[in-house]
Amino acid sequence: MEVNNGKYAWMVKIGEKGQFVIPKEARNLFDLQPGMEILVLGDEKRGLAILPKEMQKEYIVRIFSEMDS
């Protein structure tokens, strides 16, 4: 569901094995296909971020440079 100018939010349920399904609308929006790899980042204070493999380097550099500030 679009919340505000390109910002989205979805609810997902965690299954017994700790898995969840990325909602179809999100998969379509970010062109996520079966077999693709994604990067999951975690920050105890800010939560989780899930990124397509193509965006990994850009965001890793950006996130860790912000941590040094």
GUVO-291735 format. One record per residue (C-alpha): residue in one letter; chain; x, y, z. Coordinates in steps of 0.5 Angstrom, whole numbers. Layout:
! GUVO-291735
A,A,X,Y,Z
...
***
This chain:
! GUVO-291735
M,A,0,0,0
E,A,3,7,-2
V,A,3,11,4
N,A,6,18,2
N,A,10,20,-5
G,A,13,13,-7
K,A,14,11,1
Y,A,10,4,2
A,A,8,0,8
W,A,6,-8,8
M,A,4,-12,13
V,A,7,-20,13
K,A,6,-26,18
I,A,12,-29,20
G,A,11,-37,19
E,A,13,-43,24
K,A,20,-43,20
G,A,21,-36,21
Q,A,20,-34,14
F,A,15,-29,11
V,A,13,-28,4
I,A,14,-21,0
P,A,8,-18,-2
K,A,6,-19,-9
E,A,5,-11,-10
A,A,12,-10,-7
R,A,15,-16,-12
N,A,12,-12,-18
L,A,14,-5,-16
F,A,22,-8,-15
D,A,22,-13,-20
L,A,24,-18,-15
Q,A,24,-25,-19
P,A,24,-32,-16
G,A,32,-34,-15
M,A,34,-27,-14
E,A,38,-26,-9
I,A,37,-20,-4
L,A,41,-17,2
V,A,38,-16,9
L,A,41,-11,13
G,A,39,-11,21
D,A,40,-5,26
E,A,38,-6,33
K,A,35,1,33
R,A,32,2,26
G,A,30,-5,24
L,A,31,-9,18
A,A,32,-7,11
I,A,31,-11,5
L,A,35,-9,-2
P,A,35,-13,-9
K,A,42,-15,-10
E,A,43,-10,-15
M,A,43,-4,-10
Q,A,47,-8,-5
K,A,54,-4,-6
E,A,51,3,-6
Y,A,47,2,0
I,A,52,-1,4
V,A,57,4,3
R,A,52,9,4
I,A,49,6,11
F,A,56,5,13
S,A,59,12,12
E,A,53,15,16
M,A,55,10,22
D,A,62,14,22
S,A,59,21,22
***
